[in-house]
Amino acid sequence: MPDASAKRMPDRREQHRIVSGAPYDEDARIEASVRPKRLDEYIGQKRVKENISIAIEAARSRGEALDHVLLYGPPAWVKPP
């Protein structure tokens, strides 16, 4: 029995894994086309969007970056272009 300090040799199956954490170019293109680019492209939660819009405009008028904002909730659909 080999000792625990021996290096594990990868077998052939591990060399040709189908699942990987590496991004694909196609994924980036799809993600970019699906993500909303403007606040008005988000659907629902009108009050929340108004509050965020006010915070963004205030930061712009001060010439500062927007403070940290934590958004949470279920994912939502966006309007088709």
N, C-alpha and C positions, 0 to 999 in steps of 0.2 A: 504494500500500500504506500503510495507516495505521501511525503509529508505535506503539511498545509502551506509551507513556504514556497512550494513549487508553483511556477507560473502556469496558469490555466491556458491551454492551447485552444484557440477558437476552432470549432469544427466547421465543416463545409456549409452547413445550414445557416450559420450566423453570418457568413460572408455575403449571402444573397438575400438579405432581409427585405421583405416587401414593405413593412411598416418602418417609417423613419421620421425623425423630427425635423429633417431638413426641409426648408420651404421649396416649393416649385414655382417657377415663373408664372405658370398658369394660375396658381392660387392667388398670387399677388394681383394679377390683372382682374380676376373675378372679384376679389375683395375690394379693389379700388372702384370698380363699377357699381358695386352694391352699396357701399357706404355713402351716407348722405354727405353732401359737401356744404350745405347751408342749414341753418337752424330751422327754416321754414319747410324743409324737406322731411322733418320728423313728423309723425302722425300722433295725435293725441296729446294729453297733458298740457293743454293750452296755458294754464296758469304757471306751470313749471317753466315752459319755454319763454313766457313773458319775463319771469324773474331772471332767468339766465341771460336773456337779451339785454335787460337793464344793467346787469352786472358787467356784461361785455362792453356795452356802450360807455359805462362809467370808467372802466379801465382804459378804453381807447382815448376818452377825453382827457384823462390824466397822463396819457402817454406811458402807461405802465402795463405790465403783463397781468392777465387775469389771475386772481388768487386761486389757490387750489380748490377744486370743486369735486365732490364725491357724488356720483350718480349711481343709483342702484334701482333695481327692478327688473321685471321680465323683459326680454328683447321685444322689439316692436318692428312692424313693417315700415318701410319708407315708401313714399309716393313714387310710382314709376316715372322716369324722366319723360 
